Amino acid sequence: MSNPPATPRAKTSFAPTTPVTTRVSASQAIQSSPHYATTRRHSLYGVEDRVVIDPGSRIWKVGFSGEGRPRDVFFANKKTGAPLWNLQRATDLAERDEEEKLLEISLQTCLRSVFHDSLLTDPKARKVILVEHPLLPLYIKDIIARILFENNVPSVSFASSHLLSLFAVGRITGLVLDCGHLESVALPIFAARPLFPQLRTTPLAGARFTSHIRALLLLFGTYLPPPSSLSAAINVPAANRATRVPQEVLSDSVIEEIKTRCCFVGDALGSTIDTREATPAKDESSEIEVPSSDTTHSESEFSHNTGRESLSMSEFSVVSSVARVPSSDAPHGEGHLQALATMYTRHSTATDLHMQVVPPPSQQTGTGRGTLIIPGWIRERAAEVLFEGGDVDEASLAEVVLESLLKVPVDLRKALASSILVSGGTTMLPGFIPRLHAEIICSLSPPSNPSREPKRLNRPLPPQYDRYASLRPLIPYFAILNNPSPPTPMSDRAKAHAGKAPAFSPATLAWVGGSLAGSLKTGGVEVSRERWDEVNMKHDPDQSMDVSADFEDRSASNILPDWTRSPLPGGAPAANVSRIVAEIGA
């Protein structure tokens, strides 16, 4: 017989065992930040990551290489928001020295904030990648480098912002349009080599856009001061309190909030509407009598800064209609702008906005805040100043792109026209990139052929000057890489490039490219601290009494990269004419 099954005992012994794990050697261990789900060494525990600084004239973007976005974005001048430098420089030597001293103090404050407030890192253990603008003055680069090396930074790499923007979208060839605060610059790049001689620039950028908004609001905006009492707020109509906008209300913070939260770029008006010459008929419902149009004034001539005041808060409310302020005391020269305002109002679908602002000190007798009424057509058409062309010194953004294409070799034009990249903070306006593409195509349209009669009967009329005739065959190939809503492509090349860039913000494209270059250990010209100290010791002013010789040595041995001083690449060697003639004769 088989044995009966054994009954389990009441008490059983259980001996848990610890699973055996294989230890990773110290050479293979990778320390990562607890705040990031990555396995690579992060800046919190290692010093491999470089500090990437994008120093703009107004806004700085800083962070570590290998990251997808900057750690901090801040105004360079945190109190007023004004730019640290501008396009003009003092001609007097004493004033210039004073400006440079003030600029150096401001840059020291910004760089100290970068390391000790934004990144919380030791500058002695970090290499720095400086995203430089192609037209950044050399004395500003010298001040920044001197401050960094005085804080014992190991090295500073200078990289072109346009080239880094292309790196951020995975390209090495393209035409980059950077629309910043002071100016807009178009630079063609082929095979990761910037073609600096073909660079084109225009002052139509964020600063002009800001001053233009301020000028339009001063002329066509409406301000409702706070009522003197609660009963007046109920009994007195808003139309009776409407006045012109005081300059004190339009502080920099208010204009910045209007520009970033209210404005957008509308579609181009039809070809039947001429924004420079057409004067619409008088609107019967308008309270403003439209003077005769003055075509000698352009819309951008009235864009001037009118004042900078303290910070203020604001709130928005959408309104459907607003009382228009009578402007019988309008200054001379507003006739053309009033005609434009009437035309834009007729073709605009944007609503007016009510914005709560702090009243000026001279009017703080009421209760509550004042109300700034922003017309809808200003929100939609204020950016038209960036697309106005025809001026030699102030070309439109589309003309800058086309002028740069005209300067490059013919065999590179198709590749560059199909790989246009738009970067910069001003380009973040909704509808900006599609409008730029439409303006480029419109600029390439054949010029109108007005009826002209020859001055001499025996001689025919000369052919009409066509500026962009050589670029007209490229119309099917034009494509913007970061166009959010590309039009229907007209060629396979445009279909393969339009809107194919990664969805990075145009304002941070250059910084993202610097982050990528730092993680790949590739960058621009790198200047080490040892090399900087060696050059400065050679040219110590205390060791030489010859001021002129010292100045010449400084300019000749300056180690900071500057493409304006580098010689242009040599062309084909000179031909030996006598030898060629002898060969032909033989």
SULNOR-V575543 format. One record per helix or strand of 3 or more residues. SS is the DSSP state (h for helix, s for strand). FROM is the first residue (numbers start at 1). LEN is the number of residues. Records with the same first field share a line. If there is no record, write none. Layout:
SS=FROM-LEN, FROM-LEN
//
This chain:
s=51-5, 59-6, 72-4, 128-5, 155-6, 174-6, 184-7, 200-3, 222-3, 316-4, 352-6, 370-5, 420-4, 525-4
h=93-26, 123-3, 138-13, 161-8, 196-3, 206-15, 230-6, 238-4, 252-10, 299-4, 335-13, 361-3, 376-12, 397-11, 410-8, 426-3, 432-12, 469-9, 492-6, 506-14, 529-10, 541-3, 547-10, 577-9
//
